[in-house]
Amino acid sequence: MPVNRGLLITLILVAFALLYRKTGQRKLSKIPGTFDGTFYSSAYSSAYCLFLLHFDAVGPIEDLENEQYSDVPVLICAAEDRIGASMATINSISSNTRARVFFYIVTLRDAIKKIREYIEKSKLRKIRYKILEFNPMVLKGKVNPDSSRPELLHPLNFVRFYLPLLAIENHKRIIYLDDDVIVQGDIKELYNVKLKSGHAAAFASDCDLPKTHEVVRSVGMQTTYMGFLDYRKEEVRELGINPSKCSFNPGVFVADISEWKSQKITKQLEDWMTRNARENLYSSAVAGGVATPPMLMVFYDKYTDIDPLWHVRHLGWSPDTHYPKSYLKKAKLLHWNGFFKPWNYPCVHLEFWEKWFIPDPTGRFTLVRPQN
């Protein structure tokens, strides 16, 4: 009797998955609705999630129980050499709100223990959180090596592409933040932004802040699609994307998880990465590296604008360009995007960042300052 080929493949995949769970995963919790050692399965490819995207939850059990009852879920990546930056971001958020915030801290395997030590041995030990391990193998064949700005090729730069796969299915929406931001407002206000019908995310337009225009021009930054895509290529021109259209910064955004899944945003982003690996439609030599252009293409004319004060950026583009302090005090979120980070030196407006910095209790993460 002939064997149904599809059924046979399914049985093999299930058997492989069961074997993998038994030998390779740490099951940390059996609490309904939280991560239990299995993978979040997207509608478009459950097998894909199962074998290529591995996340490991290591948060306290009591936090996992409260995960689904939190008011505001926030996702932040924590690279091993920038853990102190992520902790400053988290501290600024939790210190400026009464909302119940749940932090998803995404990292690579080698940094998991260090992050836990940083949290548990500091004032952050009372936060609600879960640490998720990102498997960089998910990016294999999708990102070409580029030596111009290697830091932009760090696997964690692409975590934002995979939001529905992060075991966060208890939440209708989530806030994504880069690790070089400080939040001065109540994060719940950002979370409650009203997304337009059919929009999966809300970003800040690069043309939304008149007060920043002079700074942007002085350092030669790009604010339109022309600065991110190679319009010399016919494949790019055929997209019909207006090169003078204002771009946006994907380092701060609010995402509607249901809309993200229904529009298959993750698959669209991956398709662009794969295509770029073949055709080089953009590279990290242009503005924003290789993580920004796919977001710009997928969300072209399909995103909601957030209040400009919720993303005052470009603080890391030049060590010599300053904003008026009165303006920065009114800002609800400050972003040191660019090369000059506030934990290094030189940098600008470091006093706004240092206010929230928590010294590493293990002494691994230290600030770079003139005196040291």
ABEGO torsion letter per residue (X at the ends): XBBBAAAAAAAAAAAAAAAAAAAABBBABABBGBBAGBBBBBAABAAAAAAABBBBBABBAAAAAAAAABABBBBBBBBAAAAAAAAAAAAAAAAABABBBBBBBBBBAAAAAAAAAAAAABAAAABBBBBBBBBAAAABGABBBBAABAAAABAAAAAAAAAAAAGAAABABBBBBBAABBBABBAAAAAABBBBBGBABBBBBAAABAAAAAAAAAAGBBABAAAABBAABAAAAAAGBBAABBBBBAABBBBBAAAAAAAGAAAAAAAAAAAAAAAGABBAABBGEAAAAAAAAAABGABBBBBAAABBBGAAABAABBBBAAAAAABABBBBBEABBAABOBBBGAAAAAAABBBBAAGABBBBBAAX
